[in-house]
Amino acid sequence: MVSAGAPDNSQVLNRAARKRAAILEAAQHVFFAKGFVGASMDEVAATAAVSKQTVYKHFRNKGELFSEVVTSVVRARDAGIPAELLSSGKGSFEEQLRSFARFFLKGVMQPDVLRLRRLVIGEAGRFPELGEVFYDLGPKRAVEQLAVVLRQSSAHYGFDLPDPDIAAEYLLCLILSIPLDQSMLLGDEPALTDAELDRYADEGVRVFLRAYT
């Protein structure tokens, strides 16, 4: 029998979840500030206001912790691309595609996503597995999901799409390449405005449709 003052399992799990979330938030801050190599588990523990033993209880090593940071940042900014995106909404195919492109570009250009991308690129030579985690959760997943959307849309709207996978890659490149290159090489300042991002998204869609429809 559990005593009246003893916490039940749900309280223990909630407390553990809060500590895990605090560790991940602290780790993101430390990794962004110090890089993967410069970050230490001691500093993560201090920033999260927990013991180092608690950090290791949740994450076996720094690599596993970094992988979880990558996962949490990408998933927080990416709810996925629904398969029915371009076949069930209002407006023409071009209008829906333009709306998607604007939304997707602004998600990729979020400051924390850009910082994470720079960090992963900077460490890719020494720790390629970190780049693989980011790639699988971000660019690769986006292409795979968008290919499904384009395949269904080509049937729905009646246009020829021989290779949906490469079409998805081309569309994302047309949308992302210029603003993303600028941010990777020039830093966060001066940041592109929403109007500038919309222009890149719209022009990418226009070029894509000229090629495929």
KELUM-19731 format. One record per residue: residue number from 1; residue in three letters; chain; x, y, z of N, C-alpha, C in turn. Coordinates in steps of 0.05 Angstrom, whole numbers, padded with zeros to 5 digits. Layout:
<recs>
  pos  code  unit      nX      nY      nZ     caX     caY     caZ      cX      cY      cZ
  NUM   Ala     A       X       Y       Z       X       Y       Z       X       Y       Z
...
</recs>
This chain:
<recs>
  pos  code  unit      nX      nY      nZ     caX     caY     caZ      cX      cY      cZ
    1   Met     A   00017  -00024   00000   00000   00000   00000   00018   00025   00000
    2   Val     A   00011   00044  -00018   00026   00069  -00020   00018   00088   00002
    3   Ser     A   00037   00100   00016   00030   00118   00037   00019   00144   00026
    4   Ala     A   00004   00159   00042  -00009   00183   00033   00010   00204   00022
    5   Gly     A   00034   00204   00034   00054   00225   00025   00071   00216   00002
    6   Ala     A   00069   00192  -00007   00087   00182  -00028   00076   00191  -00056
    7   Pro     A   00093   00200  -00074   00084   00208  -00100   00075   00184  -00117
    8   Asp     A   00054   00186  -00132   00046   00164  -00150   00063   00164  -00175
    9   Asn     A   00059   00144  -00192   00075   00141  -00216   00073   00164  -00235
   10   Ser     A   00048   00175  -00237   00044   00198  -00255   00060   00222  -00247
   11   Gln     A   00062   00227  -00220   00078   00249  -00211   00107   00245  -00216
   12   Val     A   00117   00221  -00213   00145   00215  -00218   00151   00219  -00248
   13   Leu     A   00133   00209  -00265   00137   00211  -00294   00136   00241  -00302
   14   Asn     A   00118   00256  -00291   00116   00284  -00298   00141   00299  -00290
   15   Arg     A   00152   00293  -00266   00176   00306  -00257   00199   00298  -00275
   16   Ala     A   00201   00273  -00283   00222   00265  -00300   00220   00278  -00327
   17   Ala     A   00196   00281  -00338   00191   00294  -00363   00200   00324  -00362
   18   Arg     A   00193   00337  -00340   00201   00365  -00337   00232   00368  -00336
   19   Lys     A   00245   00350  -00322   00274   00351  -00321   00286   00346  -00348
   20   Arg     A   00275   00326  -00363   00285   00321  -00389   00282   00345  -00408
   21   Ala     A   00259   00358  -00406   00254   00382  -00422   00273   00404  -00415
   22   Ala     A   00278   00407  -00389   00297   00428  -00380   00325   00422  -00389
   23   Ile     A   00333   00397  -00390   00360   00390  -00399   00362   00395  -00429
   24   Leu     A   00341   00389  -00444   00342   00394  -00473   00343   00423  -00479
   25   Glu     A   00328   00439  -00465   00329   00468  -00469   00356   00480  -00462
   26   Ala     A   00368   00470  -00440   00394   00479  -00432   00415   00471  -00453
   27   Ala     A   00413   00446  -00462   00432   00435  -00481   00431   00451  -00507
   28   Gln     A   00407   00458  -00516   00405   00474  -00540   00420   00501  -00537
   29   His     A   00415   00514  -00514   00429   00539  -00509   00459   00536  -00509
   30   Val     A   00469   00515  -00496   00498   00511  -00493   00510   00503  -00520
   31   Phe     A   00497   00485  -00535   00507   00477  -00561   00509   00501  -00580
   32   Phe     A   00488   00518  -00581   00488   00541  -00598   00510   00560  -00591
   33   Ala     A   00515   00563  -00565   00535   00582  -00556   00564   00572  -00559
   34   Lys     A   00568   00546  -00554   00595   00535  -00553   00602   00516  -00575
   35   Gly     A   00583   00507  -00591   00588   00487  -00611   00587   00459  -00598
   36   Phe     A   00588   00438  -00614   00587   00411  -00603   00612   00405  -00587
   37   Val     A   00635   00411  -00598   00660   00404  -00584   00664   00421  -00559
   38   Gly     A   00657   00447  -00560   00661   00464  -00537   00641   00460  -00515
   39   Ala     A   00618   00448  -00521   00598   00444  -00500   00606   00421  -00482
   40   Ser     A   00599   00423  -00457   00605   00402  -00437   00579   00394  -00423
   41   Met     A   00579   00369  -00414   00556   00360  -00399   00554   00374  -00372
   42   Asp     A   00577   00382  -00361   00576   00398  -00336   00561   00424  -00340
   43   Glu     A   00567   00438  -00362   00554   00464  -00367   00524   00460  -00373
   44   Val     A   00517   00439  -00387   00489   00433  -00391   00475   00428  -00365
   45   Ala     A   00487   00413  -00347   00475   00407  -00321   00471   00433  -00305
   46   Ala     A   00492   00450  -00305   00490   00475  -00290   00469   00493  -00302
   47   Thr     A   00467   00495  -00328   00447   00512  -00341   00418   00502  -00336
   48   Ala     A   00415   00475  -00334   00389   00464  -00329   00383   00462  -00299
   49   Ala     A   00402   00470  -00283   00399   00469  -00254   00392   00440  -00244
   50   Val     A   00407   00421  -00255   00405   00393  -00246   00433   00383  -00242
   51   Ser     A   00436   00359  -00231   00462   00347  -00227   00471   00334  -00253
   52   Lys     A   00497   00331  -00256   00508   00318  -00280   00498   00289  -00281
   53   Gln     A   00494   00277  -00257   00484   00250  -00256   00456   00248  -00268
   54   Thr     A   00440   00269  -00264   00413   00270  -00275   00414   00272  -00305
   55   Val     A   00433   00288  -00315   00436   00290  -00344   00442   00263  -00356
   56   Tyr     A   00461   00248  -00344   00469   00222  -00354   00447   00201  -00350
   57   Lys     A   00430   00206  -00332   00407   00188  -00328   00389   00189  -00352
   58   His     A   00386   00212  -00364   00369   00216  -00387   00383   00212  -00414
   59   Phe     A   00409   00218  -00415   00424   00217  -00440   00451   00204  -00434
   60   Arg     A   00458   00183  -00449   00482   00168  -00443   00508   00183  -00448
   61   Asn     A   00507   00201  -00468   00531   00216  -00475   00524   00241  -00490
   62   Lys     A   00544   00257  -00496   00539   00283  -00509   00527   00280  -00537
   63   Gly     A   00536   00259  -00552   00526   00254  -00578   00496   00248  -00578
   64   Glu     A   00488   00232  -00559   00459   00225  -00557   00443   00250  -00550
   65   Leu     A   00454   00266  -00532   00440   00291  -00524   00437   00310  -00548
   66   Phe     A   00458   00312  -00564   00457   00330  -00587   00437   00319  -00607
   67   Ser     A   00436   00293  -00611   00416   00282  -00629   00388   00288  -00620
   68   Glu     A   00383   00288  -00594   00357   00295  -00584   00350   00324  -00587
   69   Val     A   00371   00341  -00585   00367   00370  -00590   00359   00374  -00619
   70   Val     A   00373   00361  -00637   00366   00363  -00666   00337   00355  -00670
   71   Thr     A   00330   00332  -00659   00303   00321  -00662   00282   00341  -00651
   72   Ser     A   00287   00352  -00628   00267   00369  -00615   00264   00395  -00631
   73   Val     A   00286   00407  -00640   00285   00432  -00655   00270   00428  -00681
   74   Val     A   00277   00407  -00696   00265   00403  -00722   00235   00397  -00719
   75   Arg     A   00228   00380  -00700   00200   00372  -00697   00183   00395  -00687
   76   Ala     A   00196   00413  -00671   00181   00436  -00661   00174   00455  -00683
   77   Arg     A   00190   00456  -00704   00186   00474  -00726   00173   00461  -00750
   78   Asp     A   00170   00434  -00750   00160   00420  -00773   00139   00400  -00765
   79   Ala     A   00114   00406  -00771   00092   00388  -00765   00088   00368  -00787
   80   Gly     A   00105   00369  -00808   00102   00350  -00830   00086   00362  -00852
   81   Ile     A   00087   00349  -00875   00072   00358  -00899   00049   00339  -00903
   82   Pro     A   00024   00347  -00898   00002   00328  -00901  -00002   00320  -00930
   83   Ala     A  -00009   00295  -00935  -00011   00284  -00962  -00033   00298  -00978
   84   Glu     A  -00054   00308  -00964  -00076   00320  -00978  -00072   00350  -00982
   85   Leu     A  -00048   00360  -00977  -00043   00389  -00976  -00053   00403  -01001
   86   Leu     A  -00047   00393  -01025  -00053   00408  -01049  -00078   00398  -01064
   87   Ser     A  -00093   00380  -01052  -00116   00369  -01066  -00142   00373  -01051
   88   Ser     A  -00141   00385  -01027  -00165   00388  -01011  -00170   00417  -01001
   89   Gly     A  -00151   00435  -01008  -00154   00462  -00999  -00169   00479  -01019
   90   Lys     A  -00172   00505  -01012  -00186   00524  -01030  -00166   00537  -01048
   91   Gly     A  -00176   00545  -01071  -00159   00559  -01090  -00147   00540  -01111
   92   Ser     A  -00134   00552  -01131  -00121   00536  -01152  -00097   00521  -01142
   93   Phe     A  -00087   00503  -01158  -00063   00488  -01151  -00040   00507  -01146
   94   Glu     A  -00037   00527  -01164  -00015   00547  -01160  -00018   00562  -01134
   95   Glu     A  -00042   00570  -01127  -00046   00586  -01103  -00040   00569  -01078
   96   Gln     A  -00048   00543  -01078  -00042   00526  -01056  -00012   00520  -01054
   97   Leu     A   00000   00516  -01077   00029   00511  -01077   00045   00535  -01067
   98   Arg     A   00036   00558  -01075   00049   00583  -01066   00046   00586  -01035
   99   Ser     A   00022   00580  -01025   00017   00582  -00997   00035   00563  -00981
  100   Phe     A   00037   00538  -00991   00056   00519  -00979   00084   00529  -00979
  101   Ala     A   00093   00539  -01002   00121   00547  -01005   00128   00570  -00986
  102   Arg     A   00110   00589  -00983   00115   00611  -00964   00117   00600  -00935
  103   Phe     A   00098   00583  -00928   00098   00572  -00901   00124   00555  -00895
  104   Phe     A   00131   00539  -00914   00154   00521  -00911   00180   00537  -00909
  105   Leu     A   00183   00557  -00926   00207   00573  -00926   00211   00588  -00900
  106   Lys     A   00189   00599  -00890   00191   00614  -00865   00197   00595  -00841
  107   Gly     A   00188   00570  -00843   00195   00551  -00822   00225   00544  -00822
  108   Val     A   00236   00540  -00846   00264   00534  -00848   00282   00557  -00839
  109   Met     A   00272   00582  -00844   00287   00606  -00838   00284   00615  -00809
  110   Gln     A   00271   00600  -00792   00270   00607  -00763   00298   00608  -00751
  111   Pro     A   00304   00627  -00735   00332   00631  -00724   00343   00606  -00711
  112   Asp     A   00327   00591  -00695   00339   00568  -00682   00345   00545  -00701
  113   Val     A   00329   00543  -00722   00334   00523  -00743   00360   00530  -00758
  114   Leu     A   00363   00555  -00764   00387   00564  -00779   00412   00560  -00761
  115   Arg     A   00411   00566  -00736   00434   00562  -00718   00441   00532  -00716
  116   Leu     A   00420   00516  -00715   00425   00487  -00713   00438   00477  -00739
  117   Arg     A   00428   00486  -00762   00440   00478  -00788   00469   00486  -00789
  118   Arg     A   00476   00511  -00781   00504   00519  -00781   00521   00501  -00763
  119   Leu     A   00510   00495  -00740   00525   00478  -00721   00530   00451  -00732
  120   Val     A   00510   00439  -00744   00513   00412  -00756   00533   00413  -00779
  121   Ile     A   00531   00433  -00796   00550   00435  -00818   00579   00438  -00808
  122   Gly     A   00582   00454  -00787   00609   00459  -00776   00621   00434  -00764
  123   Glu     A   00605   00415  -00754   00615   00391  -00741   00613   00367  -00759
  124   Ala     A   00604   00370  -00784   00599   00347  -00801   00624   00331  -00808
  125   Gly     A   00647   00345  -00811   00671   00331  -00817   00680   00312  -00795
  126   Arg     A   00678   00320  -00770   00686   00304  -00748   00664   00285  -00738
  127   Phe     A   00639   00294  -00741   00617   00278  -00730   00595   00275  -00752
  128   Pro     A   00600   00260  -00773   00581   00258  -00795   00554   00247  -00786
  129   Glu     A   00554   00231  -00764   00528   00220  -00754   00509   00242  -00745
  130   Leu     A   00520   00265  -00736   00503   00287  -00728   00489   00299  -00752
  131   Gly     A   00504   00302  -00774   00492   00311  -00799   00471   00292  -00810
  132   Glu     A   00476   00267  -00806   00457   00247  -00815   00430   00249  -00801
  133   Val     A   00432   00254  -00774   00408   00258  -00759   00392   00282  -00769
  134   Phe     A   00405   00304  -00773   00392   00328  -00782   00381   00324  -00810
  135   Tyr     A   00396   00312  -00828   00387   00307  -00855   00363   00289  -00856
  136   Asp     A   00363   00268  -00841   00340   00249  -00841   00315   00262  -00831
  137   Leu     A   00317   00278  -00810   00294   00291  -00798   00284   00315  -00813
  138   Gly     A   00303   00329  -00827   00296   00353  -00841   00294   00350  -00871
  139   Pro     A   00315   00355  -00886   00313   00355  -00916   00303   00329  -00928
  140   Lys     A   00313   00307  -00919   00304   00281  -00930   00274   00276  -00926
  141   Arg     A   00266   00281  -00901   00238   00277  -00894   00220   00295  -00910
  142   Ala     A   00228   00320  -00914   00212   00340  -00929   00209   00331  -00958
  143   Val     A   00231   00321  -00970   00230   00312  -00998   00211   00288  -01001
  144   Glu     A   00213   00269  -00982   00197   00245  -00984   00167   00252  -00981
  145   Gln     A   00161   00270  -00962   00133   00277  -00958   00122   00294  -00981
  146   Leu     A   00138   00312  -00991   00129   00329  -01014   00126   00312  -01039
  147   Ala     A   00142   00292  -01043   00139   00274  -01066   00112   00260  -01066
  148   Val     A   00103   00252  -01043   00077   00239  -01040   00055   00260  -01048
  149   Val     A   00058   00284  -01038   00039   00305  -01044   00038   00311  -01074
  150   Leu     A   00061   00313  -01087   00062   00320  -01115   00051   00297  -01132
  151   Arg     A   00057   00272  -01124   00046   00249  -01139   00016   00249  -01138
  152   Gln     A   00004   00254  -01115  -00025   00254  -01113  -00037   00278  -01128
  153   Ser     A  -00023   00301  -01126  -00033   00325  -01139  -00032   00323  -01170
  154   Ser     A  -00011   00309  -01180  -00009   00306  -01209  -00033   00290  -01220
  155   Ala     A  -00041   00270  -01205  -00065   00254  -01213  -00090   00271  -01210
  156   His     A  -00092   00286  -01188  -00116   00302  -01182  -00120   00324  -01203
  157   Tyr     A  -00098   00338  -01210  -00100   00361  -01228  -00093   00355  -01257
  158   Gly     A  -00084   00330  -01262  -00081   00321  -01290  -00056   00332  -01304
  159   Phe     A  -00033   00333  -01290  -00009   00341  -01304   00012   00318  -01301
  160   Asp     A   00031   00318  -01320   00050   00296  -01321   00073   00301  -01302
  161   Leu     A   00079   00280  -01285   00101   00282  -01266   00115   00255  -01265
  162   Pro     A   00135   00252  -01284   00148   00225  -01286   00163   00217  -01261
  163   Asp     A   00175   00236  -01247   00192   00229  -01224   00185   00248  -01201
  164   Pro     A   00166   00241  -01184   00158   00259  -01162   00180   00265  -01143
  165   Asp     A   00198   00246  -01139   00220   00250  -01119   00238   00273  -01128
  166   Ile     A   00247   00272  -01153   00265   00293  -01162   00250   00319  -01166
  167   Ala     A   00225   00317  -01172   00209   00342  -01174   00207   00356  -01147
  168   Ala     A   00203   00340  -01126   00203   00351  -01099   00229   00364  -01092
  169   Glu     A   00251   00351  -01099   00278   00363  -01094   00281   00389  -01108
  170   Tyr     A   00273   00390  -01133   00275   00415  -01149   00258   00437  -01137
  171   Leu     A   00234   00431  -01129   00217   00451  -01118   00228   00463  -01092
  172   Leu     A   00238   00445  -01074   00249   00455  -01049   00275   00472  -01054
  173   Cys     A   00291   00463  -01074   00315   00479  -01080   00307   00506  -01091
  174   Leu     A   00288   00507  -01109   00279   00533  -01119   00269   00552  -01098
  175   Ile     A   00255   00541  -01078   00245   00557  -01056   00267   00566  -01037
  176   Leu     A   00285   00547  -01030   00303   00551  -01007   00330   00562  -01014
  177   Ser     A   00341   00555  -01037   00370   00558  -01042   00381   00586  -01037
  178   Ile     A   00369   00606  -01048   00380   00633  -01046   00378   00644  -01017
  179   Pro     A   00354   00645  -01005   00353   00655  -00978   00369   00638  -00958
  180   Leu     A   00370   00612  -00962   00385   00595  -00943   00415   00599  -00946
  181   Asp     A   00424   00602  -00971   00453   00607  -00975   00461   00634  -00962
  182   Gln     A   00444   00654  -00966   00450   00680  -00954   00452   00678  -00924
  183   Ser     A   00434   00664  -00911   00434   00662  -00882   00457   00645  -00872
  184   Met     A   00464   00624  -00886   00486   00607  -00878   00513   00622  -00879
  185   Leu     A   00516   00638  -00900   00542   00651  -00905   00544   00679  -00893
  186   Leu     A   00521   00693  -00890   00522   00721  -00881   00512   00724  -00852
  187   Gly     A   00501   00703  -00840   00491   00705  -00813   00463   00715  -00811
  188   Asp     A   00454   00719  -00787   00426   00727  -00782   00420   00756  -00789
  189   Glu     A   00441   00773  -00790   00436   00801  -00796   00449   00809  -00823
  190   Pro     A   00435   00823  -00840   00407   00831  -00837   00389   00808  -00845
  191   Ala     A   00369   00802  -00829   00350   00781  -00834   00332   00789  -00857
  192   Leu     A   00324   00769  -00873   00305   00774  -00895   00277   00779  -00883
  193   Thr     A   00263   00798  -00895   00236   00804  -00886   00217   00783  -00896
  194   Asp     A   00193   00783  -00885   00172   00764  -00894   00166   00770  -00924
  195   Ala     A   00166   00795  -00932   00160   00801  -00959   00181   00790  -00978
  196   Glu     A   00206   00792  -00970   00228   00781  -00986   00226   00751  -00988
  197   Leu     A   00220   00738  -00966   00217   00709  -00966   00193   00700  -00984
  198   Asp     A   00171   00715  -00982   00148   00709  -00999   00156   00711  -01029
  199   Arg     A   00172   00731  -01035   00180   00734  -01063   00196   00710  -01073
  200   Tyr     A   00215   00701  -01057   00230   00677  -01064   00212   00653  -01067
  201   Ala     A   00194   00650  -01049   00175   00627  -01050   00158   00628  -01075
  202   Asp     A   00147   00651  -01081   00129   00654  -01104   00144   00649  -01130
  203   Glu     A   00169   00660  -01132   00184   00657  -01156   00192   00628  -01160
  204   Gly     A   00199   00614  -01138   00206   00586  -01140   00183   00570  -01150
  205   Val     A   00159   00575  -01141   00135   00561  -01150   00130   00567  -01180
  206   Arg     A   00133   00593  -01187   00128   00600  -01215   00147   00585  -01234
  207   Val     A   00172   00583  -01227   00192   00569  -01244   00185   00539  -01245
  208   Phe     A   00178   00528  -01222   00171   00499  -01220   00147   00493  -01238
  209   Leu     A   00126   00510  -01237   00102   00505  -01253   00108   00508  -01283
  210   Arg     A   00126   00526  -01290   00133   00529  -01318   00146   00503  -01329
  211   Ala     A   00160   00489  -01311   00174   00465  -01319   00156   00440  -01319
  212   Tyr     A   00136   00439  -01301   00122   00414  -01297   00092   00415  -01305
  213   Thr     A   00081   00438  -01311   00053   00439  -01318   00048   00454  -01344
</recs>
